[in-house]
Amino acid sequence: MPERGGMVQVVISEEDRGEEINIKEKEEAEGFEELCKRLIKGLEIHIFEEKVREAMLRVPRHKFVPEYEKRAAYLDMPLEIGYGQTISAPHMVAIMCELLELAEGHKVLEIGAGSGYNAAVMGELVGKSGHVYAVERLEPLVHFARKNLKETGYDNVTVLLGDGSMGYSKYAPYDRIAVTCAAPCIPEPLLEQLKPGGIMVIPVGNYSQELIRIEKDREDNIRKEKKGEVIFVPLIGKYGF
């Protein structure tokens, strides 16, 4: 027996330690899940399609932000992901997904992969028979997005390093193109890589930006429609800023 007033050393086995970690992770996941539900409920004025709501409920946004932003993951606001970049506020992700009219089997090009969150939501919407190709110009973010997508199981999303203003001709044409950074004007390569019958959503402008929805008909005619003022980081590249 230990002497009175002495200290007793408690040894925690690796099994107990692992169980403690699993319980903590489970409680944390349940907490984030509840926060996600509250967020999506608060976005009802922006989300009109049930499939978009369900897709956003399935994507754990806290898995796509740096550790220091996790507590803010389920607030409706853009979040910093490093290197002067952000991921879009959830309401903007919802708006863009609905404007794109994403469906099962679509092949999508995303310009500005960031952390991979937006691509994951689109990956949910296009399903296993579809694919999202997300182009990112910053190599550290390419690795970050790939890691996040792998850990969350989105094998129908491919993150590519490149100049997004030039699109990605290797996998063109695309049913849908989503641009998550503002261009000075609509890059010609993106129009060329959009499939006839396809839709592109892109913010255009510098200090004053407009979200533009573009439809290309079967005869390659282009129809543009303004969808409101927005604020995005600039598109950097040959056809960007």
C-alpha positions as CSV (number, residue, x, y, z in Angstrom):
1,M,0.0,0.0,0.0
2,P,1.2,3.5,-0.7
3,E,2.1,5.7,2.3
4,R,-0.5,8.1,3.6
5,G,-0.3,11.3,1.5
6,G,1.6,9.6,-1.2
7,M,0.7,9.6,-4.9
8,V,-0.8,6.6,-6.7
9,Q,0.3,6.2,-10.3
10,V,-2.6,5.3,-12.6
11,V,-1.6,3.5,-15.8
12,I,-4.0,3.8,-18.7
13,S,-3.7,1.0,-21.3
14,E,-3.5,1.7,-25.0
15,E,-6.9,0.0,-25.4
16,D,-8.5,2.4,-22.8
17,R,-6.7,5.4,-24.4
18,G,-8.0,4.4,-27.8
19,E,-11.5,4.0,-26.5
20,E,-11.3,7.4,-24.8
21,I,-10.2,9.0,-28.1
22,N,-13.0,7.2,-30.0
23,I,-15.6,8.5,-27.6
24,K,-14.3,12.0,-27.9
25,E,-14.3,11.8,-31.7
26,K,-17.9,10.4,-31.7
27,E,-19.1,13.2,-29.4
28,E,-17.3,15.8,-31.6
29,A,-18.8,14.3,-34.8
30,E,-22.3,14.3,-33.3
31,G,-21.8,18.0,-32.2
32,F,-20.7,19.0,-35.7
33,E,-23.6,17.1,-37.2
34,E,-26.1,19.0,-35.1
35,L,-24.4,22.3,-36.1
36,C,-24.6,21.3,-39.7
37,K,-28.4,20.6,-39.4
38,R,-28.9,24.1,-37.8
39,L,-26.9,25.7,-40.5
40,I,-28.9,24.1,-43.4
41,K,-32.2,24.9,-41.7
42,G,-31.1,28.6,-41.5
43,L,-30.4,28.5,-45.2
44,E,-33.9,27.7,-46.2
45,I,-34.4,31.1,-47.8
46,H,-31.5,30.2,-50.2
47,I,-32.0,26.5,-50.8
48,F,-35.1,25.6,-52.9
49,E,-34.1,22.1,-54.0
50,E,-34.3,19.2,-51.6
51,K,-31.4,17.5,-53.3
52,V,-29.1,20.4,-52.7
53,R,-30.1,20.6,-49.0
54,E,-29.5,16.8,-48.6
55,A,-26.1,17.1,-50.4
56,M,-25.0,19.9,-48.0
57,L,-26.1,17.9,-45.0
58,R,-23.9,15.0,-46.1
59,V,-20.7,17.0,-46.5
60,P,-18.9,17.6,-43.2
61,R,-17.6,21.2,-43.7
62,H,-15.4,21.0,-40.6
63,K,-13.3,18.4,-42.4
64,F,-12.5,21.0,-45.1
65,V,-11.1,23.8,-43.0
66,P,-7.9,24.3,-41.1
67,E,-7.9,23.4,-37.4
68,Y,-8.2,27.0,-36.3
69,E,-11.4,27.5,-38.3
70,K,-13.2,24.3,-37.2
71,R,-15.3,26.1,-34.6
72,A,-16.6,28.4,-37.3
73,A,-17.2,25.7,-39.8
74,Y,-21.0,25.8,-39.6
75,L,-21.4,29.5,-39.6
76,D,-22.8,31.0,-42.9
77,M,-19.6,32.8,-43.8
78,P,-16.5,32.5,-45.9
79,L,-13.6,30.9,-44.1
80,E,-9.8,31.4,-44.6
81,I,-7.9,28.4,-45.7
82,G,-4.5,30.0,-46.0
83,Y,-2.5,31.6,-48.9
84,G,-4.9,34.5,-49.1
85,Q,-7.7,32.1,-50.1
86,T,-11.2,31.4,-48.7
87,I,-13.9,28.9,-49.1
88,S,-17.3,30.3,-50.0
89,A,-20.1,30.9,-47.5
90,P,-22.6,27.9,-47.5
91,H,-25.4,30.0,-48.8
92,M,-23.3,30.9,-51.9
93,V,-22.4,27.2,-52.4
94,A,-26.1,26.4,-52.4
95,I,-27.0,29.2,-54.8
96,M,-24.3,28.2,-57.3
97,C,-25.3,24.5,-57.1
98,E,-28.9,25.4,-57.8
99,L,-28.0,27.7,-60.7
100,L,-25.9,24.9,-62.2
101,E,-28.8,22.5,-62.2
102,L,-26.4,19.6,-61.4
103,A,-27.7,16.1,-62.0
104,E,-26.5,12.5,-61.7
105,G,-23.8,11.6,-64.3
106,H,-22.7,15.2,-65.0
107,K,-19.0,15.9,-65.7
108,V,-18.2,19.1,-63.9
109,L,-15.2,21.5,-64.1
110,E,-14.6,23.6,-61.0
111,I,-12.2,26.5,-61.2
112,G,-10.7,27.2,-57.7
113,A,-10.6,23.9,-55.7
114,G,-9.6,25.6,-52.5
115,S,-10.1,23.1,-49.7
116,G,-12.3,20.8,-51.8
117,Y,-15.6,21.6,-49.9
118,N,-17.5,23.0,-52.9
119,A,-16.3,20.1,-55.1
120,A,-17.5,17.6,-52.4
121,V,-21.0,19.1,-52.4
122,M,-21.1,18.9,-56.3
123,G,-19.7,15.4,-56.0
124,E,-22.8,14.5,-53.9
125,L,-25.0,15.9,-56.6
126,V,-23.5,14.3,-59.6
127,G,-23.2,10.9,-57.9
128,K,-21.0,8.0,-58.6
129,S,-21.8,8.1,-62.3
130,G,-20.6,11.7,-62.5
131,H,-17.2,13.3,-61.9
132,V,-15.9,16.7,-60.7
133,Y,-12.5,18.0,-61.9
134,A,-11.4,20.8,-59.6
135,V,-8.5,23.0,-60.8
136,E,-6.3,24.8,-58.2
137,R,-3.3,27.0,-59.0
138,L,-1.7,26.8,-55.5
139,E,0.1,23.5,-54.9
140,P,-0.3,23.5,-51.1
141,L,-4.1,23.8,-51.5
142,V,-4.1,21.0,-54.1
143,H,-2.5,18.7,-51.4
144,F,-4.9,20.1,-48.8
145,A,-8.0,19.5,-50.9
146,R,-6.8,16.0,-52.0
147,K,-6.3,15.0,-48.4
148,N,-9.7,16.3,-47.3
149,L,-11.5,14.6,-50.2
150,K,-9.7,11.3,-49.6
151,E,-10.5,11.3,-45.9
152,T,-14.1,12.0,-46.5
153,G,-14.4,9.4,-49.3
154,Y,-15.1,11.5,-52.4
155,D,-13.4,9.4,-55.1
156,N,-15.6,11.0,-57.8
157,V,-13.6,14.3,-57.3
158,T,-10.2,14.9,-58.9
159,V,-8.1,17.9,-57.9
160,L,-5.7,19.1,-60.5
161,L,-2.9,21.7,-60.4
162,G,-3.1,24.3,-63.1
163,D,-4.1,27.7,-64.3
164,G,-7.9,27.6,-63.9
165,S,-8.4,30.6,-66.2
166,M,-7.5,28.2,-69.1
167,G,-9.8,25.5,-67.9
168,Y,-8.6,21.9,-68.3
169,S,-8.9,20.7,-71.9
170,K,-7.8,17.1,-71.2
171,Y,-11.3,16.1,-69.9
172,A,-13.4,18.6,-71.9
173,P,-16.1,19.1,-72.8
174,Y,-18.0,19.6,-69.5
175,D,-21.7,19.5,-68.7
176,R,-21.2,22.2,-66.1
177,I,-18.5,24.7,-65.1
178,A,-18.4,26.3,-61.7
179,V,-16.0,29.2,-61.2
180,T,-15.4,30.1,-57.6
181,C,-13.1,33.2,-58.2
182,A,-13.9,36.4,-60.0
183,A,-12.7,36.9,-63.6
184,P,-12.2,40.3,-65.3
185,C,-14.3,38.9,-68.2
186,I,-15.5,35.4,-69.1
187,P,-12.4,33.4,-70.2
188,E,-12.7,32.1,-73.7
189,P,-11.2,28.7,-73.0
190,L,-14.0,28.0,-70.5
191,L,-16.7,28.8,-73.0
192,E,-14.9,26.5,-75.5
193,Q,-14.8,23.7,-73.0
194,L,-18.5,24.0,-72.1
195,K,-20.5,21.3,-73.8
196,P,-23.5,22.3,-76.0
197,G,-26.5,22.3,-73.7
198,G,-24.2,23.1,-70.8
199,I,-24.3,25.7,-68.0
200,M,-21.5,27.8,-66.4
201,V,-21.7,30.0,-63.3
202,I,-19.0,32.6,-62.9
203,P,-18.5,35.8,-60.9
204,V,-17.2,38.6,-63.2
205,G,-15.7,41.9,-62.2
206,N,-13.1,43.5,-60.0
207,Y,-14.3,45.7,-57.1
208,S,-17.9,45.3,-58.3
209,Q,-18.7,41.7,-59.2
210,E,-21.8,40.1,-60.7
211,L,-22.6,36.4,-60.6
212,I,-23.3,35.4,-64.2
213,R,-25.2,32.2,-65.4
214,I,-24.2,31.2,-68.9
215,E,-26.1,28.7,-71.0
216,K,-24.7,27.3,-74.3
217,D,-27.4,25.9,-76.6
218,R,-27.0,23.0,-79.1
219,E,-25.9,25.5,-81.8
220,D,-23.2,26.9,-79.5
221,N,-25.1,30.2,-79.0
222,I,-24.4,31.8,-75.6
223,R,-27.0,33.3,-73.3
224,K,-25.9,35.2,-70.2
225,E,-28.0,36.2,-67.2
226,K,-27.0,38.3,-64.2
227,K,-27.8,36.7,-60.8
228,G,-26.8,39.4,-58.4
229,E,-23.8,41.1,-56.8
230,V,-21.2,38.9,-55.1
231,I,-17.7,39.1,-53.6
232,F,-15.1,36.5,-54.5
233,V,-11.3,36.3,-54.5
234,P,-9.8,37.1,-57.9
235,L,-9.1,34.5,-60.6
236,I,-5.4,34.6,-61.2
237,G,-4.0,33.4,-64.5
238,K,-3.6,34.0,-68.2
239,Y,-7.3,34.9,-68.7
240,G,-7.7,36.2,-65.2
241,F,-6.2,39.1,-63.3
